[in-house]
Amino acid sequence: MKDLGYRRIFPKEIEGNLISLIADDWMLVTAGNREKFNTMTANWGGAGYLWNKPVVYVFVRPERYTYEFIESSGGFTLTFFDEKYRDALNLCGTKSGRDIDKVSETGLTPHFTELGYPAFSEANLVLECRKLYGERLSRDAFIDSEPLITHYSTKGGIHKLYIAEIVRVWVR
């Protein structure tokens, strides 16, 4: 990825507020291979340290097209962009890759990491992530029912949580 103008850093060297990056700036979750992949916009997730590894956690509904790519892959990328790409992120969060070609519609340029995971050349931060754990959230496990009522009463299936090791971080 150095040939694309990125430099590799350690996860602890990521600058900025990750909560703000995820919640406000959003990210693309992308999985698949060179033959076929999909991406979706997300702003639910986080990062931390678990099992002696730097990790991210993301939530994906089973009805999302990207879900099947994450399920069949060993990992995925999280990519973060400047504000000028907001329209592209909006499209990737509101349209399905089953119905449109998100790459041609957004104008984003796919490239593949050393691990073979799809990412986008326009991103200013790329996290290569290796899946460690995945499990569907359980309605019975909610201690506070407000999120269950607010987010799962009529808006589709309940999310699957993925915890993934941050294997490599690339910044511009």
TIVO-2410 file (N, C-alpha, C; in nm, 3 decimals):
# residues 172
REC num residu      c1      c2      c3 atome chaine
REC   1      M   0.082  -0.119   0.000     N      A
REC   1      M   0.000   0.000   0.000    CA      A
REC   1      M   0.086   0.125   0.000     C      A
REC   2      K   0.215   0.104   0.023     N      A
REC   2      K   0.306   0.219   0.019    CA      A
REC   2      K   0.306   0.284  -0.119     C      A
REC   3      D   0.284   0.201  -0.223     N      A
REC   3      D   0.281   0.256  -0.359    CA      A
REC   3      D   0.159   0.344  -0.383     C      A
REC   4      L   0.061   0.342  -0.292     N      A
REC   4      L  -0.057   0.427  -0.302    CA      A
REC   4      L  -0.046   0.551  -0.213     C      A
REC   5      G   0.071   0.571  -0.153     N      A
REC   5      G   0.092   0.688  -0.070    CA      A
REC   5      G   0.060   0.669   0.077     C      A
REC   6      Y   0.042   0.544   0.118     N      A
REC   6      Y   0.014   0.515   0.259    CA      A
REC   6      Y   0.144   0.482   0.332     C      A
REC   7      R   0.142   0.505   0.462     N      A
REC   7      R   0.250   0.455   0.547    CA      A
REC   7      R   0.186   0.372   0.657     C      A
REC   8      R   0.259   0.271   0.697     N      A
REC   8      R   0.206   0.180   0.799    CA      A
REC   8      R   0.241   0.232   0.938     C      A
REC   9      I   0.142   0.227   1.027     N      A
REC   9      I   0.164   0.265   1.167    CA      A
REC   9      I   0.110   0.154   1.257     C      A
REC  10      F   0.140   0.162   1.385     N      A
REC  10      F   0.085   0.070   1.482    CA      A
REC  10      F  -0.055   0.118   1.523     C      A
REC  11      P  -0.143   0.027   1.561     N      A
REC  11      P  -0.277   0.068   1.603    CA      A
REC  11      P  -0.278   0.175   1.712     C      A
REC  12      K  -0.185   0.170   1.806     N      A
REC  12      K  -0.181   0.270   1.914    CA      A
REC  12      K  -0.144   0.409   1.863     C      A
REC  13      E  -0.096   0.419   1.739     N      A
REC  13      E  -0.055   0.547   1.683    CA      A
REC  13      E  -0.166   0.616   1.602     C      A
REC  14      I  -0.284   0.555   1.595     N      A
REC  14      I  -0.394   0.618   1.521    CA      A
REC  14      I  -0.427   0.751   1.588     C      A
REC  15      E  -0.427   0.855   1.508     N      A
REC  15      E  -0.456   0.989   1.560    CA      A
REC  15      E  -0.606   1.017   1.555     C      A
REC  16      G  -0.649   1.107   1.640     N      A
REC  16      G  -0.788   1.148   1.640    CA      A
REC  16      G  -0.870   1.068   1.739     C      A
REC  17      N  -0.993   1.104   1.746     N      A
REC  17      N  -1.087   1.041   1.837    CA      A
REC  17      N  -1.162   0.933   1.760     C      A
REC  18      L  -1.137   0.805   1.792     N      A
REC  18      L  -1.201   0.697   1.719    CA      A
REC  18      L  -1.352   0.698   1.734     C      A
REC  19      I  -1.401   0.742   1.849     N      A
REC  19      I  -1.547   0.750   1.866    CA      A
REC  19      I  -1.603   0.850   1.765     C      A
REC  20      S  -1.540   0.963   1.751     N      A
REC  20      S  -1.585   1.062   1.654    CA      A
REC  20      S  -1.568   1.013   1.511     C      A
REC  21      L  -1.455   0.948   1.482     N      A
REC  21      L  -1.434   0.895   1.347    CA      A
REC  21      L  -1.546   0.800   1.307     C      A
REC  22      I  -1.585   0.712   1.399     N      A
REC  22      I  -1.688   0.612   1.368    CA      A
REC  22      I  -1.827   0.676   1.370     C      A
REC  23      A  -1.860   0.746   1.476     N      A
REC  23      A  -1.996   0.799   1.493    CA      A
REC  23      A  -2.027   0.914   1.398     C      A
REC  24      D  -1.934   1.004   1.379     N      A
REC  24      D  -1.960   1.126   1.303    CA      A
REC  24      D  -1.909   1.120   1.159     C      A
REC  25      D  -1.789   1.068   1.141     N      A
REC  25      D  -1.730   1.064   1.007    CA      A
REC  25      D  -1.772   0.941   0.929     C      A
REC  26      W  -1.809   0.834   1.000     N      A
REC  26      W  -1.851   0.707   0.944    CA      A
REC  26      W  -1.733   0.631   0.884     C      A
REC  27      M  -1.759   0.509   0.848     N      A
REC  27      M  -1.656   0.422   0.790    CA      A
REC  27      M  -1.723   0.329   0.690     C      A
REC  28      L  -1.643   0.276   0.600     N      A
REC  28      L  -1.690   0.170   0.513    CA      A
REC  28      L  -1.637   0.038   0.567     C      A
REC  29      V  -1.725  -0.059   0.578     N      A
REC  29      V  -1.689  -0.196   0.612    CA      A
REC  29      V  -1.692  -0.272   0.481     C      A
REC  30      T  -1.579  -0.329   0.443     N      A
REC  30      T  -1.567  -0.391   0.311    CA      A
REC  30      T  -1.509  -0.531   0.325     C      A
REC  31      A  -1.572  -0.627   0.257     N      A
REC  31      A  -1.524  -0.765   0.263    CA      A
REC  31      A  -1.546  -0.831   0.128     C      A
REC  32      G  -1.469  -0.936   0.105     N      A
REC  32      G  -1.479  -1.013  -0.018    CA      A
REC  32      G  -1.341  -1.040  -0.073     C      A
REC  33      N  -1.335  -1.058  -0.205     N      A
REC  33      N  -1.207  -1.086  -0.271    CA      A
REC  33      N  -1.202  -1.010  -0.403     C      A
REC  34      R  -1.096  -1.034  -0.478     N      A
REC  34      R  -1.077  -0.961  -0.603    CA      A
REC  34      R  -1.190  -0.988  -0.703     C      A
REC  35      E  -1.249  -1.106  -0.698     N      A
REC  35      E  -1.356  -1.140  -0.790    CA      A
REC  35      E  -1.487  -1.072  -0.754     C      A
REC  36      K  -1.515  -1.062  -0.622     N      A
REC  36      K  -1.643  -1.006  -0.579    CA      A
REC  36      K  -1.632  -0.959  -0.435     C      A
REC  37      F  -1.678  -0.837  -0.412     N      A
REC  37      F  -1.676  -0.782  -0.277    CA      A
REC  37      F  -1.791  -0.683  -0.264     C      A
REC  38      N  -1.817  -0.642  -0.142     N      A
REC  38      N  -1.917  -0.538  -0.120    CA      A
REC  38      N  -1.873  -0.453  -0.003     C      A
REC  39      T  -1.928  -0.334   0.001     N      A
REC  39      T  -1.897  -0.238   0.107    CA      A
REC  39      T  -2.026  -0.178   0.159     C      A
REC  40      M  -2.024  -0.138   0.285     N      A
REC  40      M  -2.139  -0.071   0.345    CA      A
REC  40      M  -2.089   0.033   0.442     C      A
REC  41      T  -2.166   0.138   0.455     N      A
REC  41      T  -2.135   0.243   0.552    CA      A
REC  41      T  -2.181   0.198   0.689     C      A
REC  42      A  -2.101   0.227   0.789     N      A
REC  42      A  -2.137   0.195   0.927    CA      A
REC  42      A  -2.094   0.308   1.019     C      A
REC  43      N  -2.169   0.323   1.125     N      A
REC  43      N  -2.126   0.414   1.231    CA      A
REC  43      N  -2.157   0.356   1.369     C      A
REC  44      W  -2.171   0.225   1.371     N      A
REC  44      W  -2.181   0.153   1.498    CA      A
REC  44      W  -2.060   0.063   1.508     C      A
REC  45      G  -1.982   0.084   1.610     N      A
REC  45      G  -1.864   0.002   1.630    CA      A
REC  45      G  -1.769   0.072   1.724     C      A
REC  46      G  -1.651   0.019   1.735     N      A
REC  46      G  -1.552   0.078   1.823    CA      A
REC  46      G  -1.420   0.006   1.812     C      A
REC  47      A  -1.328   0.047   1.897     N      A
REC  47      A  -1.194  -0.012   1.899    CA      A
REC  47      A  -1.147  -0.020   2.042     C      A
REC  48      G  -1.057  -0.112   2.068     N      A
REC  48      G  -1.004  -0.127   2.202    CA      A
REC  48      G  -0.896  -0.234   2.206     C      A
REC  49      Y  -0.883  -0.292   2.321     N      A
REC  49      Y  -0.780  -0.392   2.345    CA      A
REC  49      Y  -0.845  -0.511   2.413     C      A
REC  50      L  -0.836  -0.628   2.351     N      A
REC  50      L  -0.903  -0.748   2.401    CA      A
REC  50      L  -0.819  -0.869   2.364     C      A
REC  51      W  -0.808  -0.962   2.456     N      A
REC  51      W  -0.733  -1.086   2.432    CA      A
REC  51      W  -0.588  -1.055   2.391     C      A
REC  52      N  -0.532  -0.950   2.452     N      A
REC  52      N  -0.394  -0.907   2.425    CA      A
REC  52      N  -0.372  -0.864   2.280     C      A
REC  53      K  -0.477  -0.811   2.219     N      A
REC  53      K  -0.468  -0.767   2.079    CA      A
REC  53      K  -0.543  -0.634   2.063     C      A
REC  54      P  -0.496  -0.549   1.973     N      A
REC  54      P  -0.577  -0.432   1.936    CA      A
REC  54      P  -0.693  -0.483   1.850     C      A
REC  55      V  -0.814  -0.442   1.883     N      A
REC  55      V  -0.931  -0.494   1.813    CA      A
REC  55      V  -1.027  -0.383   1.773     C      A
REC  56      V  -1.112  -0.417   1.678     N      A
REC  56      V  -1.229  -0.337   1.646    CA      A
REC  56      V  -1.349  -0.427   1.665     C      A
REC  57      Y  -1.463  -0.362   1.684     N      A
REC  57      Y  -1.587  -0.438   1.682    CA      A
REC  57      Y  -1.687  -0.362   1.597     C      A
REC  58      V  -1.757  -0.437   1.514     N      A
REC  58      V  -1.857  -0.380   1.425    CA      A
REC  58      V  -1.983  -0.464   1.432     C      A
REC  59      F  -2.093  -0.402   1.393     N      A
REC  59      F  -2.223  -0.467   1.397    CA      A
REC  59      F  -2.283  -0.465   1.257     C      A
REC  60      V  -2.327  -0.582   1.209     N      A
REC  60      V  -2.382  -0.592   1.074    CA      A
REC  60      V  -2.511  -0.674   1.079     C      A
REC  61      R  -2.616  -0.620   1.019     N      A
REC  61      R  -2.743  -0.694   1.012    CA      A
REC  61      R  -2.732  -0.804   0.906     C      A
REC  62      P  -2.791  -0.920   0.933     N      A
REC  62      P  -2.783  -1.031   0.837    CA      A
REC  62      P  -2.843  -1.002   0.701     C      A
REC  63      E  -2.937  -0.909   0.693     N      A
REC  63      E  -2.997  -0.879   0.562    CA      A
REC  63      E  -2.910  -0.789   0.475     C      A
REC  64      R  -2.804  -0.734   0.531     N      A
REC  64      R  -2.714  -0.651   0.452    CA      A
REC  64      R  -2.632  -0.740   0.357     C      A
REC  65      Y  -2.613  -0.695   0.235     N      A
REC  65      Y  -2.538  -0.772   0.136    CA      A
REC  65      Y  -2.394  -0.796   0.182     C      A
REC  66      T  -2.335  -0.701   0.249     N      A
REC  66      T  -2.197  -0.715   0.298    CA      A
REC  66      T  -2.185  -0.829   0.398     C      A
REC  67      Y  -2.292  -0.861   0.468     N      A
REC  67      Y  -2.291  -0.967   0.569    CA      A
REC  67      Y  -2.238  -1.098   0.511     C      A
REC  68      E  -2.289  -1.137   0.394     N      A
REC  68      E  -2.246  -1.265   0.337    CA      A
REC  68      E  -2.097  -1.264   0.301     C      A
REC  69      F  -2.043  -1.148   0.266     N      A
REC  69      F  -1.901  -1.139   0.235    CA      A
REC  69      F  -1.817  -1.148   0.362     C      A
REC  70      I  -1.862  -1.085   0.469     N      A
REC  70      I  -1.791  -1.095   0.597    CA      A
REC  70      I  -1.795  -1.238   0.646     C      A
REC  71      E  -1.910  -1.302   0.634     N      A
REC  71      E  -1.925  -1.440   0.680    CA      A
REC  71      E  -1.830  -1.535   0.607     C      A
REC  72      S  -1.809  -1.512   0.478     N      A
REC  72      S  -1.728  -1.606   0.399    CA      A
REC  72      S  -1.581  -1.566   0.392     C      A
REC  73      S  -1.543  -1.460   0.461     N      A
REC  73      S  -1.405  -1.411   0.456    CA      A
REC  73      S  -1.339  -1.424   0.592     C      A
REC  74      G  -1.208  -1.427   0.591     N      A
REC  74      G  -1.131  -1.430   0.715    CA      A
REC  74      G  -1.119  -1.294   0.780     C      A
REC  75      G  -1.156  -1.190   0.706     N      A
REC  75      G  -1.145  -1.056   0.761    CA      A
REC  75      G  -1.209  -0.954   0.670     C      A
REC  76      F  -1.181  -0.828   0.701     N      A
REC  76      F  -1.242  -0.716   0.629    CA      A
REC  76      F  -1.158  -0.593   0.653     C      A
REC  77      T  -1.192  -0.486   0.584     N      A
REC  77      T  -1.126  -0.358   0.610    CA      A
REC  77      T  -1.229  -0.258   0.662     C      A
REC  78      L  -1.179  -0.166   0.741     N      A
REC  78      L  -1.254  -0.047   0.779    CA      A
REC  78      L  -1.178   0.069   0.716     C      A
REC  79      T  -1.247   0.151   0.638     N      A
REC  79      T  -1.183   0.264   0.573    CA      A
REC  79      T  -1.253   0.392   0.614     C      A
REC  80      F  -1.173   0.495   0.635     N      A
REC  80      F  -1.221   0.626   0.681    CA      A
REC  80      F  -1.178   0.731   0.579     C      A
REC  81      F  -1.264   0.830   0.558     N      A
REC  81      F  -1.246   0.926   0.450    CA      A
REC  81      F  -1.260   1.069   0.498     C      A
REC  82      D  -1.210   1.162   0.415     N      A
REC  82      D  -1.234   1.304   0.437    CA      A
REC  82      D  -1.380   1.336   0.410     C      A
REC  83      E  -1.425   1.448   0.459     N      A
REC  83      E  -1.564   1.491   0.444    CA      A
REC  83      E  -1.608   1.499   0.298     C      A
REC  84      K  -1.517   1.525   0.207     N      A
REC  84      K  -1.556   1.539   0.067    CA      A
REC  84      K  -1.611   1.409   0.007     C      A
REC  85      Y  -1.597   1.299   0.079     N      A
REC  85      Y  -1.650   1.171   0.033    CA      A
REC  85      Y  -1.783   1.136   0.101     C      A
REC  86      R  -1.844   1.231   0.168     N      A
REC  86      R  -1.970   1.206   0.240    CA      A
REC  86      R  -2.079   1.152   0.149     C      A
REC  87      D  -2.090   1.206   0.027     N      A
REC  87      D  -2.193   1.157  -0.065    CA      A
REC  87      D  -2.171   1.009  -0.099     C      A
REC  88      A  -2.047   0.970  -0.118     N      A
REC  88      A  -2.016   0.829  -0.146    CA      A
REC  88      A  -2.054   0.741  -0.027     C      A
REC  89      L  -2.023   0.788   0.094     N      A
REC  89      L  -2.060   0.711   0.213    CA      A
REC  89      L  -2.211   0.705   0.230     C      A
REC  90      N  -2.280   0.813   0.199     N      A
REC  90      N  -2.426   0.812   0.203    CA      A
REC  90      N  -2.483   0.707   0.109     C      A
REC  91      L  -2.432   0.704  -0.013     N      A
REC  91      L  -2.480   0.607  -0.110    CA      A
REC  91      L  -2.453   0.465  -0.061     C      A
REC  92      C  -2.334   0.440  -0.009     N      A
REC  92      C  -2.299   0.304   0.037    CA      A
REC  92      C  -2.379   0.262   0.159     C      A
REC  93      G  -2.441   0.358   0.227     N      A
REC  93      G  -2.524   0.326   0.342    CA      A
REC  93      G  -2.672   0.319   0.312     C      A
REC  94      T  -2.711   0.363   0.194     N      A
REC  94      T  -2.854   0.365   0.161    CA      A
REC  94      T  -2.891   0.276   0.044     C      A
REC  95      K  -2.795   0.233  -0.034     N      A
REC  95      K  -2.820   0.147  -0.150    CA      A
REC  95      K  -2.753   0.012  -0.127     C      A
REC  96      S  -2.811  -0.091  -0.184     N      A
REC  96      S  -2.756  -0.225  -0.170    CA      A
REC  96      S  -2.669  -0.260  -0.289     C      A
REC  97      G  -2.559  -0.328  -0.262     N      A
REC  97      G  -2.474  -0.379  -0.368    CA      A
REC  97      G  -2.542  -0.489  -0.449     C      A
REC  98      R  -2.655  -0.539  -0.399     N      A
REC  98      R  -2.734  -0.634  -0.479    CA      A
REC  98      R  -2.801  -0.563  -0.596     C      A
REC  99      D  -2.826  -0.432  -0.578     N      A
REC  99      D  -2.903  -0.356  -0.677    CA      A
REC  99      D  -2.819  -0.264  -0.764     C      A
REC 100      I  -2.706  -0.217  -0.713     N      A
REC 100      I  -2.622  -0.125  -0.790    CA      A
REC 100      I  -2.475  -0.164  -0.775     C      A
REC 101      D  -2.393  -0.112  -0.864     N      A
REC 101      D  -2.248  -0.126  -0.855    CA      A
REC 101      D  -2.198  -0.006  -0.777     C      A
REC 102      K  -2.170  -0.024  -0.649     N      A
REC 102      K  -2.131   0.088  -0.563    CA      A
REC 102      K  -2.000   0.153  -0.608     C      A
REC 103      V  -1.909   0.075  -0.662     N      A
REC 103      V  -1.782   0.131  -0.707    CA      A
REC 103      V  -1.805   0.230  -0.820     C      A
REC 104      S  -1.881   0.191  -0.921     N      A
REC 104      S  -1.903   0.283  -1.033    CA      A
REC 104      S  -1.992   0.401  -0.991     C      A
REC 105      E  -2.088   0.378  -0.903     N      A
REC 105      E  -2.179   0.485  -0.859    CA      A
REC 105      E  -2.107   0.589  -0.773     C      A
REC 106      T  -2.012   0.545  -0.691     N      A
REC 106      T  -1.942   0.639  -0.602    CA      A
REC 106      T  -1.817   0.698  -0.663     C      A
REC 107      G  -1.758   0.626  -0.760     N      A
REC 107      G  -1.630   0.669  -0.815    CA      A
REC 107      G  -1.512   0.632  -0.728     C      A
REC 108      L  -1.535   0.556  -0.622     N      A
REC 108      L  -1.423   0.512  -0.537    CA      A
REC 108      L  -1.340   0.409  -0.611     C      A
REC 109      T  -1.211   0.406  -0.579     N      A
REC 109      T  -1.117   0.317  -0.647    CA      A
REC 109      T  -1.077   0.202  -0.555     C      A
REC 110      P  -1.122   0.080  -0.587     N      A
REC 110      P  -1.084  -0.032  -0.501    CA      A
REC 110      P  -0.938  -0.071  -0.520     C      A
REC 111      H  -0.877  -0.114  -0.412     N      A
REC 111      H  -0.746  -0.179  -0.418    CA      A
REC 111      H  -0.748  -0.288  -0.314     C      A
REC 112      F  -0.650  -0.374  -0.317     N      A
REC 112      F  -0.649  -0.489  -0.226    CA      A
REC 112      F  -0.523  -0.485  -0.141     C      A
REC 113      T  -0.543  -0.509  -0.014     N      A
REC 113      T  -0.433  -0.503   0.082    CA      A
REC 113      T  -0.342  -0.624   0.065     C      A
REC 114      E  -0.234  -0.624   0.139     N      A
REC 114      E  -0.142  -0.737   0.135    CA      A
REC 114      E  -0.209  -0.867   0.177     C      A
REC 115      L  -0.311  -0.858   0.260     N      A
REC 115      L  -0.386  -0.976   0.302    CA      A
REC 115      L  -0.495  -1.014   0.202     C      A
REC 116      G  -0.510  -0.933   0.098     N      A
REC 116      G  -0.610  -0.959  -0.004    CA      A
REC 116      G  -0.747  -0.902   0.025     C      A
REC 117      Y  -0.758  -0.816   0.127     N      A
REC 117      Y  -0.886  -0.756   0.163    CA      A
REC 117      Y  -0.911  -0.631   0.078     C      A
REC 118      P  -1.035  -0.611   0.035     N      A
REC 118      P  -1.065  -0.491  -0.044    CA      A
REC 118      P  -1.069  -0.365   0.042     C      A
REC 119      A  -1.015  -0.257  -0.015     N      A
REC 119      A  -1.017  -0.125   0.049    CA      A
REC 119      A  -1.032  -0.023  -0.064     C      A
REC 120      F  -1.020   0.105  -0.029     N      A
REC 120      F  -1.038   0.210  -0.130    CA      A
REC 120      F  -0.923   0.309  -0.124     C      A
REC 121      S  -0.870   0.343  -0.241     N      A
REC 121      S  -0.754   0.430  -0.253    CA      A
REC 121      S  -0.777   0.570  -0.199     C      A
REC 122      E  -0.901   0.617  -0.195     N      A
REC 122      E  -0.932   0.752  -0.150    CA      A
REC 122      E  -0.932   0.764   0.004     C      A
REC 123      A  -0.932   0.653   0.074     N      A
REC 123      A  -0.937   0.656   0.221    CA      A
REC 123      A  -0.812   0.719   0.279     C      A
REC 124      N  -0.828   0.788   0.392     N      A
REC 124      N  -0.709   0.842   0.459    CA      A
REC 124      N  -0.664   0.754   0.574     C      A
REC 125      L  -0.746   0.654   0.609     N      A
REC 125      L  -0.712   0.557   0.713    CA      A
REC 125      L  -0.772   0.423   0.675     C      A
REC 126      V  -0.690   0.319   0.674     N      A
REC 126      V  -0.734   0.184   0.640    CA      A
REC 126      V  -0.692   0.090   0.753     C      A
REC 127      L  -0.789   0.017   0.807     N      A
REC 127      L  -0.760  -0.086   0.907    CA      A
REC 127      L  -0.785  -0.221   0.843     C      A
REC 128      E  -0.682  -0.305   0.841     N      A
REC 128      E  -0.697  -0.443   0.796    CA      A
REC 128      E  -0.730  -0.525   0.919     C      A
REC 129      C  -0.840  -0.596   0.915     N      A
REC 129      C  -0.893  -0.663   1.033    CA      A
REC 129      C  -0.916  -0.812   1.009     C      A
REC 130      R  -0.868  -0.894   1.102     N      A
REC 130      R  -0.885  -1.039   1.095    CA      A
REC 130      R  -0.990  -1.081   1.197     C      A
REC 131      K  -1.094  -1.149   1.151     N      A
REC 131      K  -1.204  -1.187   1.239    CA      A
REC 131      K  -1.155  -1.280   1.351     C      A
REC 132      L  -1.201  -1.251   1.471     N      A
REC 132      L  -1.173  -1.334   1.588    CA      A
REC 132      L  -1.299  -1.397   1.646     C      A
REC 133      Y  -1.411  -1.324   1.636     N      A
REC 133      Y  -1.532  -1.366   1.705    CA      A
REC 133      Y  -1.653  -1.307   1.634     C      A
REC 134      G  -1.760  -1.381   1.631     N      A
REC 134      G  -1.884  -1.330   1.576    CA      A
REC 134      G  -2.003  -1.397   1.642     C      A
REC 135      E  -2.101  -1.317   1.679     N      A
REC 135      E  -2.221  -1.373   1.741    CA      A
REC 135      E  -2.336  -1.275   1.726     C      A
REC 136      R  -2.454  -1.329   1.698     N      A
REC 136      R  -2.574  -1.246   1.690    CA      A
REC 136      R  -2.608  -1.194   1.828     C      A
REC 137      L  -2.648  -1.068   1.834     N      A
REC 137      L  -2.697  -1.013   1.960    CA      A
REC 137      L  -2.825  -1.087   1.997     C      A
REC 138      S  -2.846  -1.103   2.125     N      A
REC 138      S  -2.962  -1.175   2.175    CA      A
REC 138      S  -3.061  -1.078   2.238     C      A
REC 139      R  -3.186  -1.088   2.198     N      A
REC 139      R  -3.289  -1.003   2.257    CA      A
REC 139      R  -3.295  -1.022   2.408     C      A
REC 140      D  -3.273  -1.144   2.455     N      A
REC 140      D  -3.280  -1.174   2.598    CA      A
REC 140      D  -3.163  -1.115   2.676     C      A
REC 141      A  -3.057  -1.079   2.609     N      A
REC 141      A  -2.938  -1.028   2.679    CA      A
REC 141      A  -2.944  -0.878   2.705     C      A
REC 142      F  -3.039  -0.808   2.647     N      A
REC 142      F  -3.049  -0.664   2.669    CA      A
REC 142      F  -3.089  -0.636   2.813     C      A
REC 143      I  -3.009  -0.563   2.883     N      A
REC 143      I  -3.038  -0.522   3.021    CA      A
REC 143      I  -3.128  -0.400   3.020     C      A
REC 144      D  -3.096  -0.307   2.931     N      A
REC 144      D  -3.178  -0.187   2.910    CA      A
REC 144      D  -3.257  -0.212   2.781     C      A
REC 145      S  -3.387  -0.210   2.787     N      A
REC 145      S  -3.469  -0.242   2.671    CA      A
REC 145      S  -3.480  -0.128   2.570     C      A
REC 146      E  -3.436  -0.008   2.606     N      A
REC 146      E  -3.449   0.107   2.515    CA      A
REC 146      E  -3.383   0.082   2.379     C      A
REC 147      P  -3.257   0.035   2.372     N      A
REC 147      P  -3.200   0.009   2.239    CA      A
REC 147      P  -3.277  -0.098   2.162     C      A
REC 148      L  -3.327  -0.198   2.231     N      A
REC 148      L  -3.404  -0.304   2.166    CA      A
REC 148      L  -3.532  -0.246   2.105     C      A
REC 149      I  -3.600  -0.164   2.180     N      A
REC 149      I  -3.724  -0.102   2.132    CA      A
REC 149      I  -3.695  -0.003   2.020     C      A
REC 150      T  -3.596   0.081   2.040     N      A
REC 150      T  -3.564   0.186   1.943    CA      A
REC 150      T  -3.508   0.133   1.812     C      A
REC 151      H  -3.423   0.031   1.818     N      A
REC 151      H  -3.349  -0.011   1.699    CA      A
REC 151      H  -3.392  -0.144   1.640     C      A
REC 152      Y  -3.474  -0.221   1.711     N      A
REC 152      Y  -3.506  -0.354   1.660    CA      A
REC 152      Y  -3.656  -0.386   1.656     C      A
REC 153      S  -3.741  -0.289   1.681     N      A
REC 153      S  -3.884  -0.320   1.679    CA      A
REC 153      S  -3.936  -0.344   1.537     C      A
REC 154      T  -3.896  -0.262   1.442     N      A
REC 154      T  -3.948  -0.277   1.305    CA      A
REC 154      T  -3.841  -0.255   1.198     C      A
REC 155      K  -3.717  -0.238   1.234     N      A
REC 155      K  -3.615  -0.197   1.137    CA      A
REC 155      K  -3.525  -0.311   1.090     C      A
REC 156      G  -3.575  -0.431   1.081     N      A
REC 156      G  -3.494  -0.541   1.031    CA      A
REC 156      G  -3.439  -0.629   1.141     C      A
REC 157      G  -3.355  -0.723   1.100     N      A
REC 157      G  -3.301  -0.822   1.192    CA      A
REC 157      G  -3.204  -0.763   1.293     C      A
REC 158      I  -3.177  -0.842   1.392     N      A
REC 158      I  -3.086  -0.800   1.498    CA      A
REC 158      I  -2.942  -0.819   1.449     C      A
REC 159      H  -2.854  -0.729   1.486     N      A
REC 159      H  -2.716  -0.728   1.436    CA      A
REC 159      H  -2.635  -0.849   1.482     C      A
REC 160      K  -2.532  -0.879   1.404     N      A
REC 160      K  -2.429  -0.971   1.446    CA      A
REC 160      K  -2.308  -0.886   1.484     C      A
REC 161      L  -2.249  -0.917   1.596     N      A
REC 161      L  -2.129  -0.850   1.644    CA      A
REC 161      L  -2.008  -0.926   1.592     C      A
REC 162      Y  -1.915  -0.853   1.533     N      A
REC 162      Y  -1.786  -0.910   1.493    CA      A
REC 162      Y  -1.677  -0.840   1.572     C      A
REC 163      I  -1.590  -0.917   1.632     N      A
REC 163      I  -1.469  -0.863   1.694    CA      A
REC 163      I  -1.354  -0.910   1.607     C      A
REC 164      A  -1.268  -0.815   1.569     N      A
REC 164      A  -1.159  -0.848   1.477    CA      A
REC 164      A  -1.029  -0.783   1.524     C      A
REC 165      E  -0.922  -0.855   1.507     N      A
REC 165      E  -0.790  -0.801   1.538    CA      A
REC 165      E  -0.749  -0.700   1.431     C      A
REC 166      I  -0.697  -0.587   1.474     N      A
REC 166      I  -0.640  -0.491   1.380    CA      A
REC 166      I  -0.501  -0.543   1.344     C      A
REC 167      V  -0.488  -0.594   1.224     N      A
REC 167      V  -0.362  -0.655   1.181    CA      A
REC 167      V  -0.265  -0.552   1.127     C      A
REC 168      R  -0.317  -0.458   1.050     N      A
REC 168      R  -0.234  -0.352   0.993    CA      A
REC 168      R  -0.315  -0.223   0.987     C      A
REC 169      V  -0.244  -0.111   1.003     N      A
REC 169      V  -0.305   0.021   0.992    CA      A
REC 169      V  -0.226   0.101   0.890     C      A
REC 170      W  -0.297   0.163   0.798     N      A
REC 170      W  -0.236   0.244   0.693    CA      A
REC 170      W  -0.296   0.384   0.697     C      A
REC 171      V  -0.210   0.484   0.694     N      A
REC 171      V  -0.254   0.624   0.695    CA      A
REC 171      V  -0.186   0.701   0.582     C      A
REC 172      R  -0.248   0.814   0.550     N      A
REC 172      R  -0.187   0.907   0.453    CA      A
REC 172      R  -0.128   1.022   0.530     C      A
***
